[in-house]
């Protein structure tokens, strides 16, 4: 188990992040899903079916130790992070779709994350004395993911001005707390991280690239609009690594299990930024070709 900074600080940081997400959501964001069902269904199928299968293949290909293999699968099962909205905004994606997908994904993850994690634990058997996320642990996942979001939505519903005013401070506070907690976690588990970073760097980079590519090209092949495909790409490619870390350390009590998410969480920012420029240039050249034809 990690230090008090990680076992207490990480859930608090995640709670503030999810509260901030709730402050930006309304029931209309869920209802909006019905207005563009094709883009939503394609994105969800990519995230819930295709990505876990791809991640499982990568884990077998790289022959990861059981604990790290489960950590990768847990990362694959994590929903999109709120950072996806920022990247989508930077690279001209459909931000409304991002918000809707984040809202829906956060709800679905309460079921899919424990299921995929338990299947991975049953297959790879990383723990001799632990059967996985049992019912009481699954309820912890529910509390970690949905309760802060629901509280944030309730605050926005009852006190919209207060919610609007608190949106930016909550975002800043969540970033500051998260940076402090992660820095503390890295410092207290430095040797463990250094011993495994070389083993995890390549697979996490590949997983991030594949996630982003699937999120963009699969919708485009199925004739989903470009802005929607960009939104889908970042929603699928930018996983909520903090959630995976919290579940690994606070719910399952394993620092080693959280290492794939920790390494991914650092590298993902740079990979997603580079991928954003790649698809923006691709889109620009496509539009130029279409206008000259």
Secondary structure per residue as TSV (DSSP state, phi and psi in degrees):
chain	resnum	aa	ss	phi	psi
A	1	X	-	360.0	145.8
A	2	X	-	-75.5	-176.5
A	3	X	-	-72.2	172.7
A	4	X	H	-61.3	-30.5
A	5	X	H	-60.6	-39.4
A	6	X	H	-85.5	-40.0
A	7	X	H	-70.5	-28.5
A	8	X	H	-102.5	-45.9
A	9	X	H	-65.1	-41.4
A	10	X	H	-63.6	-48.9
A	11	X	H	-60.1	-36.8
A	12	X	H	-64.5	-45.1
A	13	X	H	-61.1	-45.1
A	14	X	H	-64.3	-39.6
A	15	X	H	-60.0	-41.3
A	16	X	H	-67.4	-39.9
A	17	X	H	-61.5	-46.6
A	18	X	H	-69.7	-32.6
A	19	X	H	-62.7	-44.0
A	20	X	H	-60.3	-38.4
A	21	X	H	-61.8	-44.0
A	22	X	H	-62.0	-35.8
A	23	X	H	-64.5	-22.1
A	24	X	T	-97.4	-0.4
A	25	X	-	-109.6	149.9
A	26	X	-	-133.2	169.9
A	27	X	H	-61.8	-25.6
A	28	X	H	-63.4	-28.1
A	29	X	H	-67.0	-32.4
A	30	X	H	-74.7	-40.6
A	31	X	H	-66.2	-30.1
A	32	X	G	-61.9	-23.1
A	33	X	G	-55.3	-35.9
A	34	X	G	-68.7	-19.2
A	35	X	G	-81.9	-22.8
A	36	X	G	-137.3	65.3
A	37	X	H	-63.4	-33.7
A	38	X	H	-62.4	-48.7
A	39	X	H	-61.3	-40.3
A	40	X	H	-68.6	-46.2
A	41	X	H	-62.9	-44.0
A	42	X	H	-61.8	-46.1
A	43	X	H	-62.6	-42.7
A	44	X	H	-67.4	-39.6
A	45	X	H	-63.9	-39.9
A	46	X	I	-61.1	-45.8
A	47	X	I	-73.4	-39.8
A	48	X	I	-89.6	-25.5
A	49	X	I	-113.7	-54.6
A	50	X	I	-68.1	-47.2
A	51	X	H	-64.0	-46.6
A	52	X	H	-58.7	-37.0
A	53	X	H	-66.0	-43.5
A	54	X	H	-63.8	-44.4
A	55	X	H	-62.3	-41.2
A	56	X	H	-60.5	-42.1
A	57	X	H	-63.2	-41.9
A	58	X	H	-64.6	-41.4
A	59	X	H	-61.1	-44.0
A	60	X	H	-67.2	-39.4
A	61	X	H	-62.7	-42.0
A	62	X	H	-86.2	-6.0
A	63	X	T	51.4	52.0
A	64	X	-	-69.3	150.7
A	65	X	-	-60.6	154.1
A	66	X	H	-52.0	-44.0
A	67	X	H	-64.7	-43.4
A	68	X	H	-70.1	-32.5
A	69	X	H	-63.7	-44.0
A	70	X	H	-65.7	-38.3
A	71	X	H	-60.3	-39.5
A	72	X	H	-66.0	-42.6
A	73	X	H	-65.8	-36.8
A	74	X	H	-64.1	-39.7
A	75	X	H	-62.5	-43.8
A	76	X	H	-62.6	-31.1
A	77	X	H	-83.5	-10.6
A	78	X	S	-72.2	143.9
A	79	X	-	-72.4	174.2
A	80	X	B	-63.4	148.1
A	81	X	-	-89.2	163.5
A	82	X	T	-67.4	-18.9
A	83	X	H	-61.9	-24.2
A	84	X	H	-58.2	-35.3
A	85	X	H	-63.8	-39.5
A	86	X	H	-65.5	-47.0
A	87	X	H	-63.8	-39.5
A	88	X	H	-62.1	-39.8
A	89	X	H	-64.9	-43.2
A	90	X	H	-63.1	-36.3
A	91	X	T	-111.1	24.4
A	92	X	T	63.7	42.0
A	93	X	-	-87.4	177.2
A	94	X	-	-84.7	95.5
A	95	X	H	-65.2	-34.6
A	96	X	H	-60.0	-39.4
A	97	X	H	-66.2	-40.9
A	98	X	H	-56.1	-47.9
A	99	X	H	-62.5	-42.6
A	100	X	H	-64.1	-43.7
A	101	X	H	-64.8	-40.6
A	102	X	H	-61.5	-42.6
A	103	X	H	-62.0	-48.9
A	104	X	H	-67.6	-43.0
A	105	X	H	-61.4	-38.6
A	106	X	H	-62.7	-34.7
A	107	X	H	-74.6	-47.4
A	108	X	H	-63.8	-35.3
A	109	X	H	-60.9	-25.2
A	110	X	H	-59.2	-29.9
A	111	X	H	-96.0	-49.6
A	112	X	H	-70.5	-34.8
A	113	X	H	-65.5	-49.2
A	114	X	H	-61.9	-37.6
A	115	X	H	-63.9	-50.3
A	116	X	H	-66.1	-39.4
A	117	X	H	-62.6	-44.0
A	118	X	H	-65.5	-39.8
A	119	X	H	-62.3	-40.8
A	120	X	H	-66.3	-41.9
A	121	X	H	-64.1	-40.2
A	122	X	H	-65.8	-35.8
A	123	X	H	-78.3	-48.1
A	124	X	H	-89.7	-19.2
A	125	X	-	49.1	61.9
A	126	X	-	-77.5	-20.7
A	127	X	-	-120.9	134.1
A	128	X	S	-78.7	-29.1
A	129	X	S	-116.0	18.7
A	130	X	-	-138.5	129.1
A	131	X	-	-89.5	-10.1
A	132	X	-	120.0	-156.5
A	133	X	S	-81.2	91.5
A	134	X	-	-76.7	-179.5
A	135	X	H	-55.7	-43.3
A	136	X	H	-64.5	-36.9
A	137	X	H	-70.8	-37.0
A	138	X	H	-62.7	-35.2
A	139	X	H	-65.5	-33.5
A	140	X	H	-63.4	-40.5
A	141	X	H	-60.7	-43.1
A	142	X	H	-58.0	-46.3
A	143	X	I	-65.6	-39.9
A	144	X	I	-67.1	-40.2
A	145	X	I	-86.6	-52.6
A	146	X	I	-93.2	-35.7
A	147	X	I	-60.1	-46.3
A	148	X	H	-63.6	-36.0
A	149	X	H	-64.2	-45.9
A	150	X	H	-62.5	-39.4
A	151	X	H	-64.1	-43.0
A	152	X	H	-62.3	-41.9
A	153	X	H	-65.2	-38.4
A	154	X	H	-65.4	-42.1
A	155	X	H	-61.0	-43.3
A	156	X	H	-64.4	-37.0
A	157	X	H	-66.9	-43.6
A	158	X	H	-85.6	-37.0
A	159	X	-	-131.5	73.1
A	160	X	H	-59.2	-38.1
A	161	X	H	-66.1	-43.2
A	162	X	H	-61.8	-43.3
A	163	X	H	-62.1	-42.9
A	164	X	H	-64.2	-40.0
A	165	X	H	-70.1	-30.6
A	166	X	H	-87.0	-12.7
A	167	X	H	-55.9	-53.5
A	168	X	H	-67.4	-47.7
A	169	X	H	-58.1	-38.2
A	170	X	H	-66.4	-40.6
A	171	X	H	-61.5	-46.7
A	172	X	H	-63.1	-44.9
A	173	X	H	-61.6	-41.8
A	174	X	H	-64.2	-39.3
A	175	X	H	-66.6	-45.8
A	176	X	H	-61.9	-49.1
A	177	X	H	-62.4	-42.3
A	178	X	H	-63.6	-43.9
A	179	X	H	-61.6	-44.6
A	180	X	H	-62.7	-45.4
A	181	X	H	-67.0	-44.2
A	182	X	H	-65.6	-39.3
A	183	X	H	-61.1	-41.5
A	184	X	H	-65.7	-40.5
A	185	X	H	-64.6	-42.3
A	186	X	H	-63.7	-43.6
A	187	X	H	-63.2	-41.4
A	188	X	H	-77.8	-17.3
A	189	X	T	-125.0	33.2
A	190	X	H	-59.6	-47.1
A	191	X	H	-63.8	-41.5
A	192	X	H	-63.4	-40.4
A	193	X	H	-66.7	-46.0
A	194	X	H	-62.4	-38.7
A	195	X	H	-65.2	-25.0
A	196	X	H	-113.4	-9.3
A	197	X	H	-64.8	-38.2
A	198	X	H	-64.8	-37.5
A	199	X	H	-69.7	-31.1
A	200	X	H	-98.1	-19.5
A	201	X	H	-59.4	-50.5
A	202	X	H	-66.5	-43.9
A	203	X	H	-68.4	-36.2
A	204	X	H	-71.1	-37.3
A	205	X	H	-63.0	-47.3
A	206	X	H	-61.6	-43.3
A	207	X	H	-62.3	-41.9
A	208	X	H	-64.5	-45.7
A	209	X	H	-62.0	-44.4
A	210	X	H	-64.6	-40.9
A	211	X	H	-60.5	-47.6
A	212	X	H	-62.8	-43.4
A	213	X	H	-66.1	-43.8
A	214	X	H	-61.3	-43.7
A	215	X	H	-62.8	-27.6
A	216	X	H	-94.2	-50.8
A	217	X	H	-78.7	-33.8
A	218	X	H	-62.9	-48.9
A	219	X	H	-59.8	-39.3
A	220	X	H	-65.0	-39.0
A	221	X	H	-63.6	-29.6
A	222	X	T	-94.6	16.0
A	223	X	T	63.9	35.7
A	224	X	-	-82.1	145.4
A	225	X	-	-57.6	154.4
A	226	X	H	-62.1	-45.5
A	227	X	H	-63.1	-36.7
A	228	X	H	-69.3	-36.4
A	229	X	H	-67.4	-37.8
A	230	X	H	-63.4	-45.2
A	231	X	H	-59.6	-44.6
A	232	X	H	-62.2	-40.8
A	233	X	H	-59.1	-48.4
A	234	X	H	-73.7	-33.2
A	235	X	H	-65.4	-38.3
A	236	X	H	-83.4	-35.0
A	237	X	H	-82.9	-21.8
A	238	X	S	-108.0	95.9
A	239	X	B	-83.0	156.0
A	240	X	-	-79.7	82.5
A	241	X	H	-63.3	-33.0
A	242	X	H	-60.6	-40.5
A	243	X	H	-61.8	-45.2
A	244	X	H	-62.0	-39.8
A	245	X	H	-65.3	-43.6
A	246	X	H	-63.0	-45.0
A	247	X	I	-64.5	-42.0
A	248	X	I	-62.3	-47.8
A	249	X	I	-86.3	-43.8
A	250	X	I	-88.1	-34.1
A	251	X	I	-92.5	-47.6
A	252	X	S	-96.0	-10.5
A	253	X	-	69.1	35.5
A	254	X	-	-132.8	114.8
A	255	X	T	-68.1	-40.8
A	256	X	G	-61.5	-35.5
A	257	X	G	-63.4	-25.6
A	258	X	G	-87.5	-6.5
A	259	X	H	-61.5	-44.0
A	260	X	H	-57.5	-42.3
A	261	X	H	-66.7	-36.3
A	262	X	H	-65.8	-44.8
A	263	X	H	-67.7	-44.5
A	264	X	H	-60.1	-42.2
A	265	X	H	-59.9	-29.4
A	266	X	H	-82.1	-48.6
A	267	X	H	-72.4	-29.2
A	268	X	H	-57.4	-38.5
A	269	X	H	-58.5	-43.8
A	270	X	H	-73.0	-40.5
A	271	X	H	-65.6	-45.0
A	272	X	H	-63.8	-37.0
A	273	X	H	-64.7	-46.4
A	274	X	H	-63.6	-40.4
A	275	X	H	-65.2	-36.3
A	276	X	H	-59.8	-44.1
A	277	X	H	-65.3	-36.0
A	278	X	H	-63.3	-48.7
A	279	X	H	-74.8	-25.3
A	280	X	H	-69.3	-42.9
A	281	X	H	-65.8	-39.5
A	282	X	H	-62.0	-44.0
A	283	X	H	-65.3	-40.0
A	284	X	H	-63.8	-41.5
A	285	X	H	-68.9	-34.8
A	286	X	H	-65.5	-42.7
A	287	X	H	-67.1	-36.7
A	288	X	H	-65.5	-39.8
A	289	X	H	-64.5	-41.3
A	290	X	H	-65.8	-38.2
A	291	X	H	-73.9	-28.2
A	292	X	H	-84.3	-14.6
A	293	X	-	-75.0	360.0
